[in-house]
């Protein structure tokens, strides 16, 4: 009787241990790696829910340091993680959700903007891109080269139509424009 009781108790213990593991979050696949404005970003296809402790993980740089990785679960199938910019351009091993992934983190993408000018043609022409390491700020001056001469352009992060001619001004996001018209600062 004692043997049967202990065998049953052992089986129940194994059953509860395996069921408890099944409810923990598991990383199934690394679906995307990028290095943009948010820094190195990893997106995973996951199963289950993650505890707060499981969402804090790390990346090991090839031949180097362990770098913390901070994650959040977006929904029951997706988790997103961020790590320090220092891992850009390096081979890494990612430890997350009970899984291990190997990948190369791309170098940081530059910030690129169009450079619009209407001086030469009386219509807006894109002479860009102007690319830089940091995001441009309102009123910042950038430069592009045309016919061997360097021309200044000014950065605006809003539609400048109605302030420049010819009107309308092309706008599909922040860009540099030839500084030939007064543009008021945007309201906060």
C-alpha positions, -999 to 999 in steps of 0.1 A, spaced: 0 0 0 28 24 9 46 17 -24 14 24 -44 9 56 -24 44 69 -30 42 59 -67 10 79 -70 24 108 -51 55 108 -74 34 107 -105 12 136 -93 44 156 -85 57 151 -120 23 160 -135 21 192 -116 57 201 -124 51 196 -161 18 215 -161 35 244 -142 62 246 -169 36 246 -197 20 278 -184 54 297 -184 62 319 -213 83 304 -241 101 321 -269 94 301 -301 111 322 -328 131 353 -333 111 370 -360 129 404 -364 161 422 -355 166 459 -362 186 488 -349 168 521 -354 157 551 -333 147 527 -304 182 510 -305 187 473 -310 153 457 -310 143 420 -311 108 407 -318 99 372 -308 70 349 -315 61 335 -281 37 311 -264 23 316 -229 25 345 -205 58 358 -190 63 369 -155 81 402 -148 113 383 -139 111 363 -172 109 396 -192 143 408 -180 169 388 -198 203 394 -215 223 393 -247 259 379 -248 281 396 -273 305 372 -291 337 371 -272 325 398 -248 301 410 -222 266 402 -211 243 431 -219 209 434 -202 178 431 -224 145 447 -214 113 431 -227 76 434 -227 49 411 -240 27 428 -266 1 401 -269 -2 363 -264 20 357 -295 45 385 -295 72 399 -272 96 428 -280 130 434 -263 155 463 -264 192 463 -255 220 489 -254 232 506 -286 267 492 -278 258 458 -294 251 474 -328 270 456 -356 280 427 -334 272 389 -333 252 381 -303 235 352 -285 201 361 -271 188 343 -240 150 348 -237 120 327 -228 139 295 -222 155 297 -257 187 307 -272 191 326 -305 221 336 -325 221 366 -347 240 397 -359 226 430 -348 227 455 -377 247 487 -374 226 517 -363 205 531 -391 213 568 -398 186 594 -398 179 604 -434 158 633 -447 148 647 -480 163 680 -491 137 701 -510 146 731 -531 125 752 -555 151 778 -563 163 763 -596 131 751 -612 103 771 -596 89 737 -586 100 715 -556 128 690 -563 142 665 -539 180 669 -538 184 646 -507 189 625 -489 207 642 -461 218 615 -436 232 621 -401 238 602 -369 214 621 -347 178 631 -354 175 666 -369 159 694 -348 136 722 -358 155 750 -376 187 730 -380 207 738 -411 218 710 -434 237 711 -467 235 694 -501 257 697 -532 244 706 -566 265 714 -597 296 715 -575 281 741 -551 270 736 -515 235 748 -507 219 753 -472 185 739 -463 166 742 -431 148 714 -412 111 714 -404 91 687 -387 57 699 -399 41 708 -432 54 742 -444 27 746 -471 13 782 -471 46 796 -460 67 789 -491 63 792 -528 55 775 -550 26 762 -529 18 734 -520 51 722 -506 56 684 -508 53 669 -474 55 632 -464 73 637 -431 101 658 -416 125 672 -442 150 700 -451 137 729 -472 155 757 -490 154 786 -464 137 812 -486 105 818 -467 97 829 -431 81 800 -412 68 805 -377 78 780 -350 51 753 -345 29 757 -314 38 733 -286 
